[in-house]
Amino acid sequence: IIMMINPKFAYDYNATQKSFQEMFKDINDNKKYDLEKHFSAILKGFNLMTYDLLQSMSNSQGGGGGMESLMKQLQNMGQQQMMMNMLTQKLMDGMSQSGKGQKRLSQKALSRMRRIAAQEEQLANNLERVLQTNTSAQKQMYSMQKIIDDLKQIANQINRNQINDDIIEKQNRIISRLLDAQKSIHTRDKSKKRKAES
């Protein structure tokens, strides 16, 4: 199966890379007031790239199937999730101690966490769409559904102000499952190629 990548993907990728570079430059220069702007641009870029790949997948042979297209989408989702893991950990590290001995977020940090919740929910929706259209993904139904469940649980926890280490644990588990899914797809692809050559 040959997939023609949507030309817009290169544009969105370059714009996202530029946002990454600007963000890390500001971090190095200790200019933290623009981090939220960069974060929003990066997450927007990741979502656009995911959409570009979904469009490419739909236009490819097989009407949306294909291991290669699924691998690219999972890699992209993994990058998005790693970014959110880093930001979640950073926000939680900055939690202050309340008078009752409990940790809490500032209003600004809480607002950023809510944005992370929205992005986690968007990732879940994107993965659900992939499951509906990609036959290779459907072969990974159980593991994909576990990822979707964790994404939605994180969003619900944040929106209910249940912000604790369980969120970080779930986020790390999502990364692990995405990597396991990619490994499984790669193994199946190699096996398929060996059978075709024999």
N, C-alpha and C positions, 0 to 999 in steps of 0.2 A: 504494500500500500504506500503510495507516494502522497505526501501532504505538502501542498503549496502554502507556505507561510504568508499570512496577510501582510502586505508591505507596511501597513501602519504599525505592525509590531516593532519594527526597527526604530521607528520614530519614538514610540512610547518607551521602549527599552532605553534609548539614549537619554530621553528626558528624565527617566527615573534614576539612571546612573548619575546624571548631573546633580539631581537632588540629593542623592547619597553623598557625593563628593562635597557639596556645599554644607551638608549637615555635619560631616566629620571635620571639615575645616572650622566651622563655628565652634564645635566641641573643643578642638585643639586650641582655638583662640579664646576659649572661655566665654563665648557669646551665646548664652543659653536662651536668650529671649526669643530667638527665631526658631528654636527646635520644633515647636508645635507646628509652625508653618511648613517646615521641611518634612515632618512626619506625615502631615496630611497629604502633601504632594507625592511622597513615596507610596503611601497606601493607595492613593488614587491611581498612580502609575501601575502598580501591581494588578489592580482590578482591571485596568484597561488592557494590560498584556494578557490577562486571563481571558478576557472577552475576545481579543484578537485571535488567540489560539482556538477558542471555541468556534469562532467563525471559520477559521482555516480548517478545522476538523469537519465542520458541516459541509464544506465545499470539496473535501477530499474524496477519494474513492471509497466506496463502502458506506456512504451516507452517514458518516460520523464515527465509524469504528477506527481501529488502529492502535497498536501498542506505542508507536513513536509519538503520536499526538498526546496520548495519555501520559507518557513519561514526562513530556515537556510541561504539561499542566500540573502534574504532581510536584515537579521541581519548582515551578513558579509558586505554587501554594506553600511549599516548604520554606521558600525564601521569605514570603510574607509572614508566615508563622514565626520564623526565627526573629524577624524584626519586632514583632509584637511581644515575643518572649523577653527580648532585651529591654524593651520599654516598660513592660509590666514589672520586671524585676527592679528596674531603676526607680519606678514610682513607689513600689512597695518598700524599697530600701529607705526611701525618704519619709515613710510614715512616722508621725510624731506620737509620743506617749500622752494619752489623755489622763485626766485626774484620777480615773478609776483603774489605771494601770493597763488599759487597753490601747492598742495602736489604732490610729485613724489617719485618713488622708486629708490633705487640705482641699478646699473647694476646687481649686484649679487642678489639682492632681486627680480629684474625683471626676471632673469633667473630661480629662484625658482618658481615664479608665473607661468612661462611658463610650468614648469614641472607639476604644479598643474592642469593647463589647459589640458595637455595631459592625466592626470589621470582621470579628469572629463569626458573627451571624451571616455576614455576606459570604465568607468563605464556605460556610455550611451550605448556603443556597447554591453557590457555584458548584460544589461537589455533588449536590443532589442533581443538578442539571447534567453534569457529566455522567452520572449513573444512568440517567434516562436515555442518553444518546450514544454512549460509547460501549460497545459490546465487550471490549477488553476490561473495562471498569466493572461491568456486571459480573465478570468472573471473580472479582475481588469484593463481591457484595458485602460479605460479613465484615471484613476489615474496614472497608469504606464507611459502612454504617456506624461502626464504632467511632471513627474519626468525626463524623457528622454529629453524633450524640455528644461527644466531648466538647465540640465547638459550641453547640447550643447550650450545654450546661454552663460553660464559662460565661457566655453572654447573660444567661439568667442569673448566675451568681453575682456578677458585677452589678446588674440592674437592680438586684435586691440588696445591694450593699454588703454582700457576704464576701468580702475581700480578704482572703487569707492565703496561706501557702498551698492550699489545695488547688488553687487556680494555676500556680506555677507548675505543680505536678501534672495537671491535665495538659497544659501547654507543651511540656516536655514529652509527654506521652504521645501527643499528636505528631510531633516531629519524628519520634521513633517509628510510629505506625506509617507515616508517609514514606520514610526511608525503607521500611520493610516491604511496603507495597511496590516501590520502585524496583527493589531487588528481586521480588517475586516475578514482576513483569519482565525484567531483563532475563531472568533464568528461563521463563517460558518462551521468550523470543528466541534465545539461543537454541533451546531444544527443538523449536519449530523449524529453525534454519537447518539444524543437523539432519532432521528427518527429511527435509526437502532435498538435501544434497545426497542422501544415501539411496 
